[in-house]
């Protein structure tokens, strides 16, 4: 589905995102996405650690 996207498509999508959110809000948006990914990564690691069987 996404295999036929070219550089022009990405430029158009990027331009639309800038028009919708504005250049001033993009750094805050990227920061919040990064924090969400970091939280998700730690939660997944914690869940995997909890799922490991303990050797007794």
Kinemage of the C-alpha trace (Angstrom):
@kinemage 1
@onewidth
@group {chain A} dominant
@subgroup {mainchain}
@vectorlist {calphas} color= white
{ca unk a 1} P 0.000 0.000 0.000
{ca unk a 2} L 2.742 2.465 0.904
{ca unk a 3} L 5.307 0.979 -1.487
{ca unk a 4} L 4.596 3.389 -4.317
{ca unk a 5} L 5.159 6.621 -2.370
{ca unk a 6} L 7.847 8.848 -3.824
{ca unk a 7} L 9.774 11.821 -2.507
{ca unk a 8} L 7.195 14.189 -3.931
{ca unk a 9} L 4.430 12.523 -1.935
{ca unk a 10} L 6.440 12.887 1.267
{ca unk a 11} L 7.108 16.557 0.533
{ca unk a 12} L 3.405 17.196 0.010
{ca unk a 13} L 2.501 15.392 3.238
{ca unk a 14} L 5.179 17.364 5.104
{ca unk a 15} L 3.820 20.624 3.681
{ca unk a 16} L 0.274 19.753 4.747
{ca unk a 17} L 1.477 18.899 8.266
{ca unk a 18} L 3.241 22.258 8.523
{ca unk a 19} L 0.116 24.052 7.321
{ca unk a 20} L -2.100 22.211 9.800
{ca unk a 21} L 0.048 22.416 12.910
{ca unk a 22} L 2.201 25.437 12.214
{ca unk a 23} L 5.951 25.620 12.517
{ca unk a 24} L 5.821 26.734 16.143
{ca unk a 25} L 3.936 23.670 17.373
{ca unk a 26} L 6.004 21.041 15.541
{ca unk a 27} L 8.891 20.886 18.079
{ca unk a 28} L 6.455 20.395 20.942
{ca unk a 29} L 4.638 17.720 18.955
{ca unk a 30} L 7.891 15.880 18.229
{ca unk a 31} L 8.931 16.117 21.895
{ca unk a 32} L 5.641 14.642 23.094
{ca unk a 33} L 5.844 11.810 20.560
{ca unk a 34} L 9.393 11.061 21.762
{ca unk a 35} L 8.288 10.994 25.388
{ca unk a 36} L 5.392 8.700 24.536
{ca unk a 37} L 7.714 6.310 22.691
{ca unk a 38} L 10.124 6.293 25.651
{ca unk a 39} L 7.297 5.481 28.065
{ca unk a 40} L 5.999 2.743 25.774
{ca unk a 41} L 9.482 1.214 25.488
{ca unk a 42} L 9.947 1.114 29.281
{ca unk a 43} L 6.490 -0.382 29.800
{ca unk a 44} L 7.139 -3.103 27.223
{ca unk a 45} L 10.497 -3.910 28.830
{ca unk a 46} L 8.849 -4.082 32.263
{ca unk a 47} L 6.090 -6.345 30.959
{ca unk a 48} L 8.641 -8.666 29.307
{ca unk a 49} L 10.648 -8.794 32.525
{ca unk a 50} L 7.511 -9.674 34.490
{ca unk a 51} L 6.632 -12.451 32.027
{ca unk a 52} L 9.982 -14.235 32.377
{ca unk a 53} L 9.755 -17.375 34.513
{ca unk a 54} L 11.849 -17.325 37.649
{ca unk a 55} L 14.223 -20.238 38.235
{ca unk a 56} L 13.599 -21.709 41.680
